[in-house]
């Protein structure tokens, strides 16, 4: 009887020790890690919402293929949208609110890879291209030069078909005019834009 009693007490002690170990392990490992992860996630969200000095969380910024800032604090973004063409939005410098999407050029043709936005003070120039399999390296079939000014509610566009696309845009002296160009060994292709008259005709100039 004495041996049976000693075994019973030893067994009870072992069960008690195992129970304590399991309880400590459950609280220290599983519960602690879950709380730390949730806290880190909450801190990250709060930091992201207040970035830039905003007092309250704001809606996430739209995604663009290209985005540029203007000297007055505004931002302009553009994206190739399948089935629609080239879509533009701009953000007010004071309210930091993005405008509704606006189609600058409508086409269902496949997009190319590059999209160029260049700011000249408050004027924004755009170069964009489309063509079948163009994203995979085929030459473009539709090339757009576009210019937006003022409140960016209106965009001038010029379509050139079966053209390799404009390679750059630059200001013309201090006139406020812009010139889009593409050069080859024999020819310089040029397109001029002015605020008063918009786009002129494409010029081919032999070198």
C-alpha positions in Angstrom: 0.0 0.0 0.0 2.9 2.4 0.8 4.4 1.8 -2.7 1.1 2.4 -4.4 0.6 5.7 -2.5 4.1 6.9 -3.4 3.5 6.1 -7.1 0.2 8.0 -7.0 1.8 11.1 -5.4 4.7 11.0 -8.0 2.2 10.7 -10.9 0.2 13.6 -9.6 3.3 15.8 -9.3 4.4 15.0 -12.8 1.0 15.9 -14.2 1.1 19.2 -12.3 4.5 20.1 -13.7 3.5 19.3 -17.3 0.3 21.4 -16.9 2.3 24.4 -15.7 4.8 24.1 -18.5 2.1 23.9 -21.2 0.3 27.0 -19.8 3.5 29.0 -19.7 4.5 28.0 -23.2 1.0 28.9 -24.6 1.0 32.4 -23.2 4.7 33.2 -23.9 4.9 32.0 -27.5 1.6 32.0 -29.3 -0.2 34.9 -27.5 2.8 37.2 -27.3 3.7 36.9 -31.0 0.1 37.6 -32.2 -0.2 40.8 -30.1 3.2 42.1 -31.3 2.3 41.6 -34.9 -1.1 43.3 -34.6 0.6 46.3 -32.8 3.3 46.6 -35.5 0.6 46.5 -38.2 -1.4 49.2 -36.5 1.6 51.5 -36.0 2.5 51.1 -39.7 -1.0 52.1 -40.8 -1.0 55.2 -38.6 2.4 56.3 -39.8 1.3 55.9 -43.5 -1.8 57.9 -42.9 -0.1 60.8 -41.3 2.8 61.0 -43.8 3.2 64.5 -45.1 1.6 66.1 -42.1 -2.0 65.1 -42.8 -4.0 65.1 -39.6 -6.4 62.4 -40.8 -6.1 59.3 -43.0 -6.7 60.0 -46.7 -7.6 57.7 -49.5 -4.7 56.0 -51.2 -3.2 57.7 -54.2 -4.2 56.4 -57.6 -1.7 54.3 -59.6 -0.1 55.7 -62.7 2.4 54.6 -65.4 4.0 58.1 -65.0 3.6 60.9 -62.5 5.2 64.3 -62.2 5.2 67.3 -59.8 4.7 70.9 -60.9 6.5 73.9 -59.3 3.2 75.2 -57.8 2.8 72.0 -55.8 0.3 70.2 -58.1 0.9 66.7 -59.3 -0.1 65.1 -62.6 -0.4 61.4 -63.3 -1.2 59.4 -66.4 -1.9 55.8 -67.2 -2.5 53.5 -70.1 -5.9 52.0 -69.5 -6.8 49.0 -71.6 -9.7 49.6 -73.9 -9.8 53.3 -73.1 -6.5 54.9 -74.0 -4.5 57.5 -72.1 -6.1 58.7 -68.9 -5.1 61.7 -66.8 -5.7 62.9 -63.3 -4.1 65.8 -61.4 -4.0 66.7 -57.7 -4.7 70.1 -56.2 -1.8 71.6 -54.2 -4.0 72.9 -51.4 -6.7 70.2 -51.0 -4.5 67.4 -52.1 -7.6 65.9 -53.9 -7.2 64.1 -57.2 -9.4 65.1 -60.1 -11.7 62.6 -61.7 -10.1 60.5 -64.5 -10.1 62.2 -67.9 -9.4 60.5 -71.2 -6.7 62.5 -73.0 -6.6 60.2 -76.0 -9.0 57.4 -76.7 -7.9 54.2 -78.4 -8.3 50.4 -78.0 -4.9 49.6 -79.6 -2.3 47.9 -77.4 -0.1 50.2 -75.4 3.7 50.5 -75.7 6.1 50.4 -72.8 7.2 54.1 -72.5 5.2 57.1 -71.3 6.9 60.4 -70.9 5.7 63.4 -68.9 7.7 66.6 -68.8 6.9 69.8 -66.9 7.9 73.3 -68.1 6.7 75.6 -65.3 2.9 75.1 -65.3 2.8 73.4 -68.8 2.9 69.6 -69.0 4.0 67.8 -72.2 3.3 64.1 -72.9 4.7 61.5 -75.3 2.7 58.2 -75.6 2.6 55.4 -78.1 0.4 52.4 -79.1 0.6 49.6 -81.5 -0.1 45.9 -82.0 2.5 43.9 -79.9 4.2 47.2 -79.2 4.8 46.3 -75.6 6.8 43.4 -76.8 9.0 45.5 -79.0 7.1 46.1 -82.2 7.1 49.7 -83.5 4.2 51.9 -82.6 1.2 52.6 -85.0 -0.2 55.6 -83.0 2.1 58.3 -81.5 0.6 61.1 -79.4 2.1 64.4 -78.5 -0.1 66.2 -75.9 0.2 69.4 -73.9 -1.8 70.6 -70.9 -1.8 74.1 -69.4 -3.5 76.2 -66.8 -6.0 74.2 -64.7 -5.3 71.1 -66.9 -9.0 70.9 -67.8 -8.1 70.9 -71.5 -5.4 69.0 -73.4 -4.1 69.6 -76.9 -3.2 66.4 -78.7 -1.6 65.6 -82.1 -1.8 62.0 -83.5 0.9 60.8 -85.9 0.4 57.3 -87.4 2.9 54.7 -88.5 5.7 56.7 -86.8 8.4 55.5 -84.4 7.3 58.0 -81.8 8.7 61.3 -80.4 12.0 60.9 -78.6 12.0 64.3 -76.7 10.3 67.6 -76.1 12.0 70.9 -75.4 11.1 74.6 -74.9 11.7 77.1 -77.8 13.6 80.0 -76.3 11.5 82.0 -73.9 8.4 82.0 -76.1 6.5 79.4 -74.1 6.3 77.2 -77.2 7.4 73.6 -77.3 8.9 71.4 -80.0 8.7 67.6 -80.1 11.5 65.9 -82.1 12.8 62.6 -83.4 16.0 62.4 -85.3 17.7 59.9 -87.6 20.9 59.9 -89.6 19.1 61.6 -92.6 16.1 63.3 -91.2 14.9 65.4 -88.3 11.1 65.1 -87.6 9.7 68.1 -85.8 6.4 69.1 -84.3 5.9 72.6 -82.8 3.2 73.6 -80.3 2.2 77.1 -79.2 -0.2 78.3 -76.5 -2.0 80.5 -79.0 -2.3 78.2 -82.0 -1.9 74.7 -80.6 0.0 72.1 -82.8 1.4 72.9 -86.2 1.9 70.3 -88.9 4.7 67.7 -88.6 7.9 68.8 -90.4 10.5 66.6 -92.1 13.9 68.3 -92.3 16.8 66.7 -94.1 20.0 66.9 -92.2 
